[in-house]
């Protein structure tokens, strides 16, 4: 793999890592909201966080598959 493709791979990996970390953070935040740790507006915050986590998981899955196909096509 040449230097340009290696840099592109690093950027794709960082992107996926950040998305995965945000997904885990939103999932934990929604769990805390539903348990009642957040005193005000816990149910709406939990629902919004859960919907965001679901949306991020769907985006992560499609981006992961696309990046995996790109990586397998490389020399």
Residue frames as qw, qx, qy, qz and C-alpha x, y, z in Angstrom:
[[0.000, 0.892, 0.452, 0.000, 0.00, 0.00, 0.00],
 [0.425, 0.420, -0.034, 0.801, 1.45, 3.36, -0.96],
 [0.189, -0.120, -0.447, 0.866, 1.53, 6.40, 1.30],
 [0.346, -0.099, -0.146, -0.922, -1.61, 8.07, -0.07],
 [0.679, -0.244, -0.590, -0.361, -3.71, 4.93, 0.36],
 [0.515, -0.183, -0.679, 0.490, -2.31, 4.41, 3.83],
 [0.023, 0.028, 0.265, -0.964, -3.31, 7.94, 4.82],
 [0.540, -0.152, -0.350, -0.750, -6.79, 7.36, 3.39],
 [0.661, -0.222, -0.717, 0.009, -7.07, 4.13, 5.37],
 [0.306, -0.123, -0.568, 0.754, -6.08, 5.95, 8.57],
 [0.261, -0.037, 0.037, -0.964, -8.74, 8.59, 7.99],
 [0.655, -0.187, -0.533, -0.501, -11.40, 5.96, 7.31],
 [0.589, -0.187, -0.723, 0.309, -10.39, 4.11, 10.48],
 [0.107, -0.068, -0.413, 0.902, -10.49, 7.28, 12.58],
 [0.443, -0.129, -0.222, -0.859, -13.92, 8.14, 11.17],
 [0.706, -0.227, -0.625, -0.241, -15.29, 4.72, 12.09],
 [0.476, -0.136, -0.655, 0.571, -13.72, 4.84, 15.55],
 [0.094, -0.014, 0.229, -0.969, -15.27, 8.23, 16.30],
 [0.593, -0.167, -0.365, -0.698, -18.70, 7.11, 15.09],
 [0.683, -0.198, -0.701, 0.052, -18.50, 3.96, 17.20],
 [0.301, -0.096, -0.555, 0.770, -17.49, 5.96, 20.28],
 [0.303, -0.077, 0.018, -0.950, -20.37, 8.39, 19.76],
 [0.672, -0.197, -0.570, -0.430, -22.77, 5.46, 19.42],
 [0.584, -0.206, -0.697, 0.362, -21.59, 3.97, 22.71],
 [0.098, -0.029, -0.353, 0.930, -21.78, 7.38, 24.41],
 [0.467, -0.136, -0.195, -0.852, -25.34, 8.00, 23.22],
 [0.697, -0.214, -0.660, -0.180, -26.41, 4.52, 24.25],
 [0.457, -0.180, -0.631, 0.601, -24.98, 5.01, 27.73],
 [0.092, -0.032, 0.149, -0.984, -26.53, 8.46, 27.97],
 [0.594, -0.214, -0.391, -0.670, -29.96, 7.08, 27.07],
 [0.658, -0.233, -0.704, 0.134, -29.58, 4.31, 29.64],
 [0.261, -0.108, -0.484, 0.828, -28.73, 6.87, 32.32],
 [0.309, -0.103, -0.075, -0.942, -31.72, 8.95, 31.33],
 [0.674, -0.233, -0.541, -0.445, -34.15, 6.02, 31.46],
 [0.566, -0.194, -0.696, 0.397, -32.83, 4.86, 34.84],
 [0.297, -0.886, -0.336, -0.117, -33.51, 8.30, 36.27],
 [0.629, -0.262, -0.102, 0.725, -30.04, 9.65, 36.93],
 [0.114, 0.232, 0.208, 0.943, -30.91, 12.77, 34.91],
 [0.066, 0.364, 0.673, -0.640, -33.45, 14.68, 37.04],
 [0.385, 0.582, 0.175, -0.695, -35.25, 16.84, 34.44],
 [0.658, 0.553, -0.229, -0.456, -36.69, 15.71, 31.11],
 [0.412, -0.391, 0.818, 0.095, -35.23, 12.25, 31.50],
 [0.684, 0.338, 0.646, -0.031, -37.65, 10.46, 29.18],
 [0.537, 0.836, 0.042, -0.108, -37.34, 12.90, 26.23],
 [0.027, -0.789, 0.603, 0.118, -33.56, 12.99, 26.62],
 [0.560, -0.191, 0.806, 0.022, -33.49, 9.20, 26.72],
 [0.701, 0.537, 0.465, -0.067, -35.65, 8.87, 23.62],
 [0.372, 0.901, -0.193, -0.115, -33.63, 11.44, 21.65],
 [0.213, -0.652, 0.723, 0.084, -30.37, 9.76, 22.68],
 [0.656, 0.037, 0.754, -0.010, -31.70, 6.33, 21.75],
 [0.651, 0.712, 0.251, -0.081, -32.91, 7.52, 18.34],
 [0.172, 0.885, -0.420, -0.102, -29.51, 9.13, 17.74],
 [0.431, -0.430, 0.792, 0.050, -27.75, 5.92, 18.74],
 [0.728, 0.328, 0.601, -0.028, -29.90, 3.89, 16.35],
 [0.511, 0.855, -0.005, -0.088, -29.23, 6.34, 13.50],
 [0.041, -0.792, 0.605, 0.078, -25.48, 6.25, 14.20],
 [0.611, -0.187, 0.769, 0.022, -25.48, 2.46, 14.30],
 [0.727, 0.556, 0.401, -0.021, -27.13, 2.28, 10.89],
 [0.334, 0.909, -0.245, -0.039, -24.68, 4.80, 9.46],
 [0.334, -0.632, 0.698, 0.044, -21.75, 2.96, 11.04],
 [0.755, 0.081, 0.650, 0.012, -22.86, -0.33, 9.52],
 [0.670, 0.716, 0.192, 0.041, -23.08, 1.07, 5.99],
 [0.125, 0.909, -0.398, 0.016, -19.80, 3.00, 6.30],
 [0.548, -0.465, 0.695, 0.024, -18.04, -0.08, 7.72],
 [0.799, 0.288, 0.524, 0.066, -19.18, -2.26, 4.84],
 [0.508, 0.859, -0.004, 0.055, -18.15, 0.34, 2.27],
 [0.088, -0.843, 0.529, -0.038, -14.73, 0.84, 3.86],
 [0.699, -0.246, 0.671, 0.027, -14.21, -2.91, 4.18],
 [0.777, 0.529, 0.331, 0.089, -14.94, -3.38, 0.48],
 [0.285, 0.925, -0.242, 0.070, -12.47, -0.60, -0.32],
 [0.373, -0.680, 0.631, -0.024, -9.81, -2.20, 1.84],
 [0.791, 0.016, 0.609, 0.053, -10.29, -5.65, 0.31],
 [0.675, 0.716, 0.160, 0.073, -9.93, -4.15, -3.16],
 [0.006, -0.909, 0.414, 0.046, -6.48, -2.75, -2.33],
 [0.719, 0.415, -0.545, 0.118, -3.25, -4.56, -3.14]]
